[in-house]
Amino acid sequence: MRDHSADLDLPPGARVVVAMSGGVDSSVAAALLHRLGFEVVGVTLQLYDQRAIRRDGKSCCAGRDVEDARAVAERLGIAHYVLDFEERFRKAVIEDFADSYAAGRTPVPCVRCNERIKFRDLFDFARDLGAQALATGHYAQRVRGPHGLELHRAFDRARDQSYFLFTLSPEQLAFVRFPIGHLAKSRVRAIAAELGLPVADKPDSQDLCFAPDRDHVRVVAALRPEALAPGEIVDQAGRVLGRHEGIARFTVGQRRGLKVAAKVPLYVTAIDAARSRIVVGPRRAGLVGAVRLTDCSWLAAPEVGEVVAVKHRYNEPAVAAQITCAADGTARVRFVEPQAGVAPGQACVAWRESRLLGGGWIAATEPWAVCAASCLDDAHASA
């Protein structure tokens, strides 16, 4: 195993707090740091009532995860703590999640968890413990560039999680470490097996760790039942086409579950929470040319006129766009090509090649037709 201590930019024997979720990735992160001679302290966060979660390993914080993290810590011979962050997590992540659906937005709870729990509350805990770094099992790479620290995509692009880390501040990036960011997932599992870690074959975690069976509707129904009130499905002109059983069941770009007869496939183009309406139309009606972002966070702001790669959803491929940043923390992202399924509430994140620049939260969208007409007007004016 190659010595990566220089890559980690830490003095020999430094104390490092590792966020141990009970999965293979964070377990190997702790193991690598321990093998390199650092004083590793494992910390597992109890984020909600463990008894309410299925115990089949299909969610990242299932009931057995605290025990799995503890077993790995015992195997490695490192200290291990369990912190009760249930109340903080409920207010900062779960309630925000339900509020977003009730407002007709589509949230990204993993970003909120990183922003408000792991890299804020756990960050403070690690500092209070006298640690010189906080390490996680995220697939991302912290790189010292010519002008300072940079955050880059993971070596294993299929596992890259830099999208979920766009809210990191320069101070947080200086303190955090990603010990497995240079490894392929297959190699991470191999290392776990080589070291005899009890989680070597554990299934990967899934989104919505706090939602049993990944059923977000159950969570929203319990906290914001008004988001499950029935309402109308209307077309672009406001004509009623059918009924729905709650706006929380839908996201912009969705096609399934509409139960509306039409000559052409219909997609959700907007969600009118105030009137409990789902607006639908053909795919072209939902094409977006630009978005307005709020609460932007930049490790390196895009340059004026620069074309960068952006994702408006984690599971969408990166596309070309230009970003104009404002002094009030907002930004306008103009896509080079029209985009479908752009949903308010999602994060829009930008990269320059492999380097993460930052991003923000989608607050509003501009139809492609409007943006195209605007560009045409600008071209005529310049001519």
For each residue, the residues with C-beta under 8 A, 3 or more apart:
1: 32 35 191
2:
3: 6 36
4: 7 8 32 36 179 182
5: 8 10 12 36 37 38
6: 3 9
7: 4 182
8: 4 5 33 36 133 177 179
9: 6 144 177
10: 5 14 16 38 132 133 177
11: 14 132
12: 5 37
13: 37 38 39
14: 10 11 38 39 131 132 133
15: 38 39 41 129 130 131 132
16: 10 33 38 39 40 41 131 132 133 134 135 177
17: 41 42 43 122 125 126 129 131 133 134 135
18: 26 29 30 33 40 41 42 43 134 135 136
19: 26 43 44 45 118 122 134 135 136 137
20: 26 27 30 42 43 44 69 72 73 80
21: 25 26 44 45 60 61 65 69 137 205
22: 26 27 44 61 64 65 66 67 68 69 72 199 202
23: 26 27 60 65 68 137 199 202 204 205
24: 27 28 188 189 192 197 199 200 202 204
25: 21 28 29 137 138 139 180 188
26: 18 19 20 21 22 23 29 30 69 136 137
27: 20 22 23 24 30 31 68 69 72 137 192 197 199
28: 24 25 31 32 137 179 180 183 188 191 192 195 197
29: 18 25 26 32 33 135 136 137 178 179 180
30: 18 20 26 27 33 34 40 42 72 73 76 78 135
31: 27 28 34 35 72 76 191 192 195 197
32: 1 4 28 29 35 36 179 180 191
33: 8 16 18 29 30 36 38 40 135 177 179
34: 30 31 37 38 40 76 77 78
35: 1 31 32
36: 3 4 5 8 32 33
37: 5 12 13 34
38: 5 10 13 14 15 16 33 34
39: 13 14 15 16
40: 16 18 30 33 34 76 78 79
41: 15 16 17 18 78 79 80 81 129 131
42: 17 18 20 30 69 72 73 76 78 79 80 81
43: 17 18 19 20 80 81 82 83 122 125 126
44: 19 20 21 22 65 66 69 70 80 81 82 83
45: 19 21 82 83 85 89 117 118 122
46: 50 66 82 83 84 85 86
47: 61 85 86 89 93 113 117 209 210
48: 52 53 61 86 89 90 94 210
49: 52 53 86
50: 46 53 61 62 63 66
51: 63
52: 48 49 212
53: 48 49 50 59 61 62 63 209 210 212
54: 58 59 62 63 212 213
55: 62 63 64
56: 62
57: 62 64 202 203
58: 54 62 203 206 214
59: 53 54 62 205 206 208 209 210 211 212 214
60: 21 23 65 205 206 209
61: 21 22 47 48 50 53 65 205 209 210
62: 50 53 54 55 56 57 58 59 65 209
63: 50 51 53 54 55 66
64: 22 55 57 67 68
65: 21 22 23 44 60 61 62 68 69
66: 22 44 46 50 63 69 70 82
67: 22 64 70 71
68: 22 23 27 64 65 71 72 198 199 202
69: 20 21 22 26 27 42 44 65 66 72 73 80
70: 44 66 67 73 74 80 82
71: 67 68 74 75 198 199
72: 20 22 27 30 31 42 68 69 75 76 197 198 199
73: 20 30 42 69 70 76 78 79 80
74: 70 71 77 80
75: 71 72 195 196 197 198
76: 30 31 34 40 42 72 73
77: 34 74
78: 30 34 40 41 42 73
79: 40 41 42 73
80: 20 41 42 43 44 69 70 73 74
81: 41 42 43 44
82: 43 44 45 46 66 70
83: 43 44 45 46 122 125
84: 46 87
85: 45 46 47 88 89 117 121 122
86: 46 47 48 49 89 90
87: 84 90 91
88: 85 91 92 116 117 121
89: 45 47 48 85 86 92 93 94 113 117 210
90: 48 86 87 93 94 95
91: 87 88 94 95
92: 88 89 95 96 112 113 116 117
93: 47 89 90 96 97 109 112 113 116 117 210
94: 48 89 90 91 97 98 109 210 219 223
95: 90 91 92 98 99 223
96: 92 93 99 100 107 109 112
97: 93 94 100 101 107 109 112 216 219 220
98: 94 95 101 102 219 220 222 223 224 227
99: 95 96 102 103 224
100: 96 97 103 105 106 107 345
101: 97 98 104 105 106 107 216 220 224 227 247 248
102: 98 99 220 224 226 227 247 248 273
103: 99 100 273 345
104: 101 247 271 272 273 344
105: 100 101 271 343 344 345
106: 100 101 251 252 343 344 345 346
107: 96 97 100 101 112 345 346
108: 111 112 164 314 345 346 347
109: 93 94 96 97 112 113 207 208 210
110: 113 114 164 207
111: 108 114 115 163 164 166 167 347
112: 92 93 96 97 107 108 109 115 116
113: 47 89 92 93 109 110 116 117 118
114: 110 111 117 118 119 164 165 167 168
115: 111 112 119 120 167
116: 88 92 93 112 113 120 121
117: 45 47 85 88 89 92 93 113 114 120 121 122
118: 19 45 113 114 121 122 123 136
119: 114 115 122 123 134 167 168 172 176
120: 115 116 117 123 124
121: 85 88 116 117 118 124 125
122: 17 19 43 45 83 85 117 118 119 125 126 134
123: 118 119 120 126 127 134 172 175 176
124: 120 121 127 128
125: 17 43 83 121 122 128 129
126: 17 43 122 123 129 131 133 134 175
127: 123 124 130 131 175
128: 124 125
129: 15 17 41 125 126
130: 15 127
131: 14 15 16 17 41 126 127 134
132: 10 11 14 15 16
133: 8 10 14 16 17 126 175 176 177
134: 16 17 18 19 119 122 123 126 131 175 176 177
135: 16 17 18 19 29 30 33 176 177 178 179
136: 18 19 26 29 118 176 177 178
137: 19 21 23 25 26 27 28 29 178 179 180
138: 25 161 164 165 178 181
139: 25 154 156 159 160 161 162 178 180 181 185
140: 151 152 153 154 160 161 162 165 178 181 356
141: 151 152 153 154 155 178 181 182
142: 149 150 151 152 173 176 177 178 181
143: 149 150 151 152 355
144: 9 148 149 150
145: 148 149 150 355
146:
147:
148: 144 145 170
149: 142 143 144 145 170 173 174
150: 142 143 144 145 299 300 355 356
151: 140 141 142 143 162 165 168 173 299 355 356
152: 140 141 142 143 162 354 355 356
153: 140 141 157 160 162 351 354 356
154: 139 140 141 157 159 160 161 162 178 181 182
155: 141 181 182 183 184
156: 139 159 160 183 184 185
157: 153 154 160
158: 185
159: 139 154 156 184 185
160: 139 140 153 154 156 157 163
161: 138 139 140 154 164 165
162: 139 140 151 152 153 154 165 166 349 351 356
163: 111 160 166 311 314 347 349
164: 108 110 111 114 138 161 314
165: 114 138 140 151 161 162 168 356
166: 111 162 163 297 347 349 356 358 359
167: 111 114 115 119 297
168: 114 119 151 165 172 173 176 297 299
169: 172 173 297
170: 148 149 173 174 299
171: 174 175
172: 119 123 168 169 175 176
173: 142 149 151 168 169 170 176 299
174: 149 170 171
175: 123 126 127 133 134 171 172
176: 119 123 133 134 135 136 142 168 172 173
177: 8 9 10 16 33 133 134 135 136 142
178: 29 135 136 137 138 139 140 141 142 154 181
179: 4 8 28 29 32 33 135 137
180: 25 28 29 32 137 139 183 188
181: 138 139 140 141 142 154 155 178
182: 4 7 141 154 155
183: 28 155 156 180 187 188 191
184: 155 156 159 187 188
185: 139 156 158 159 188 189
186: 189 190
187: 183 184 190 191
188: 24 25 28 180 183 184 185 191 192
189: 24 185 186 192 193 200 201
190: 186 187 193 194
191: 1 28 31 32 183 187 188 194 195
192: 24 27 28 31 188 189 195 197 199 200
193: 189 190 196 197 200 201
194: 190 191
195: 28 31 75 191 192
196: 75 193 200
197: 24 27 28 31 72 75 192 193 200
198: 68 71 72 75
199: 22 23 24 27 68 71 72 192 202
200: 24 189 192 193 196 197
201: 189 193
202: 22 23 24 57 68 199
203: 57 58
204: 23 24
205: 21 23 59 60 61 209
206: 58 59 60 209 214
207: 109 110 214
208: 59 109 211 214 216 219
209: 47 53 59 60 61 62 205 206
210: 47 48 53 59 61 89 93 94 109 219
211: 59 208 214 215 216 218 219
212: 52 53 54 59 215 218
213: 54 218
214: 58 59 206 207 208 211
215: 211 212 218 219
216: 97 101 208 211 219 220 248
217: 220 221 228 246 248 249
218: 211 212 213 215 221 222
219: 94 97 98 208 210 211 215 216 222 223
220: 97 98 101 102 216 217 223 224 227 228 248
221: 217 218 224 225 227 228 246 248
222: 98 218 219 225
223: 94 95 98 219 220
224: 98 99 101 102 220 221 227 248
225: 221 222 228 229
226: 102 229
227: 98 101 102 220 221 224 246 247 248 273
228: 217 220 221 225 245 246 248 249
229: 225 226 246 276
230: 243 244 245 246 276
231: 243 244 246 247 275 276 277 278
232: 240 242 243 244 275 276 277 278
233: 240 241 242 243 244 258 260 277 278 280
234: 237 238 239 240 241 277 278 279 280
235: 238 239 241 279 280 281
236: 269 279 281 285
237: 234
238: 234 235
239: 234 235
240: 232 233 234
241: 233 234 235 260 262 266 280
242: 232 233 258 259 260
243: 230 231 232 233
244: 230 231 232 233 247 249 250 258 278
245: 228 230 249
246: 217 221 227 228 229 230 231 249
247: 101 102 104 227 231 244 250 271 273 276 277 278
248: 101 102 216 217 220 221 224 227 228
249: 217 228 244 245 246 257
250: 244 247 254 257 268 271 278
251: 106 254 268 271 343
252: 106 268 269 270 271 286 341 342 343 344
253: 267 268 286 340 341 342 343
254: 250 251 257 258 267 268
255: 258 265 266 267 268
256:
257: 249 250 254
258: 233 242 244 254 255 266 268 278 280
259: 242
260: 233 241 242 266 280
261:
262: 241 265 266
263:
264: 282
265: 255 262 282 283
266: 241 255 258 260 262 280 281 282
267: 253 254 255 280 281 282 283 285 286 340 341
268: 250 251 252 253 254 255 258 271 278 279 280 286
269: 236 252 279 280 281 285 286
270: 252 279
271: 104 105 247 250 251 252 268 277 278 279
272: 104 275 276 277 278 279
273: 102 103 104 227 247 276
274:
275: 231 232 272
276: 229 230 231 232 247 272 273
277: 231 232 233 234 247 271 272
278: 231 232 233 234 244 247 250 258 268 271 272
279: 234 235 236 268 269 270 271 272
280: 233 234 235 241 258 260 266 267 268 269
281: 235 236 266 267 269 284 285 286
282: 264 265 266 267 285
283: 265 267 286 287 340
284: 281 287
285: 236 267 269 281 282
286: 252 253 267 268 269 281 283 340 341 342
287: 283 284 338 339 340 367 368 369
288: 291 335 338 339 340 342 365 366 367 368
289: 334 335 338 339 366 367 368 369 370 371 372
290: 332 333 334 335 365 366 371
291: 288 312 332 333 342 348 362 363 364 365 366
292: 330 331 332 333 362 363 364 365 366
293: 296 330 331 332 333 348 359 360 361 362 363
294: 329 330 360 361 363
295: 329 360 361
296: 293 325 329 330 331 358 359 360
297: 166 167 168 169 358 359 360
298: 301 325 357 358
299: 150 151 168 170 173 356 357 358
300: 150 352 355 357 358
301: 298 325 357 358
302: 306 308 322 323 325 350 352 357
303: 306
304: 324
305: 322
306: 302 303 322 323 352
307: 320 321 322 336
308: 302 320 321 322 323 350 351 352 357
309: 318 319 320 321 350 351 352 353
310: 318 319 320 321 323 333 335 348 349 350 351 359
311: 163 314 316 317 318 319 348 349
312: 291 316 319 333 339 341 342 343 346 348 362
313: 316 341 342 343 346
314: 108 163 164 311 347
315:
316: 311 312 313 319 341
317: 311
318: 309 310 311 351
319: 309 310 311 312 316 335 336 337 339
320: 307 308 309 310 335 336 337
321: 307 308 309 310 333 334 335 336 350
322: 302 305 306 307 308 333 334 336
323: 302 306 308 310 331 332 333 334 350
324: 304 331 332 334
325: 296 298 301 302 330 331
326: 329 330 331 332
327:
328:
329: 294 295 296 326 360
330: 292 293 294 296 325 326 360 363
331: 292 293 296 323 324 325 326 360
332: 290 291 292 293 323 324 326
333: 290 291 292 293 310 312 321 322 323 348 350
334: 289 290 321 322 323 324 371
335: 288 289 290 310 319 320 321 338 339 371
336: 307 319 320 321 322
337: 319 320
338: 287 288 289 335 368
339: 287 288 289 312 319 335 342 368
340: 253 267 283 286 287 288
341: 252 253 267 286 312 313 316
342: 252 253 286 288 291 312 313 339 346 362 365
343: 105 106 251 252 253 312 313 346 362
344: 104 105 106 252 362 363 364 365
345: 100 103 105 106 107 108 361 362
346: 106 107 108 312 313 342 343 361 362
347: 108 111 163 166 314 359 360 361 362
348: 291 293 310 311 312 333 359 360 361 362
349: 162 163 166 310 311 356 358 359
350: 302 308 309 310 321 323 333 356 357 358 359
351: 153 162 308 309 310 318 354 355 356 357
352: 300 302 306 308 309 355 357
353: 309
354: 152 153 351
355: 143 145 150 151 152 300 351 352
356: 140 150 151 152 153 162 165 166 299 349 350 351
357: 298 299 300 301 302 308 350 351 352
358: 166 296 297 298 299 300 301 349 350
359: 166 293 296 297 310 347 348 349 350
360: 293 294 295 296 297 329 330 331 347 348
361: 293 294 295 345 346 347 348
362: 291 292 293 312 342 343 344 345 346 347 348 365
363: 291 292 293 294 330 344
364: 291 292 344
365: 288 290 291 292 342 344 362
366: 288 289 290 291 292 370 371
367: 287 288 289 370 371
368: 287 288 289 338 339 371 372
369: 287 289 372 373
370: 289 366 367 373 374
371: 289 290 334 335 366 367 368 374 375
372: 289 368 369 375 376
373: 369 370 376 377
374: 370 371 377 378
375: 371 372 378 379
376: 372 373 379 380
377: 373 374 380 381
378: 374 375 381 382
379: 375 376 382 383
380: 376 377 383
381: 377 378
382: 378 379
383: 379 380
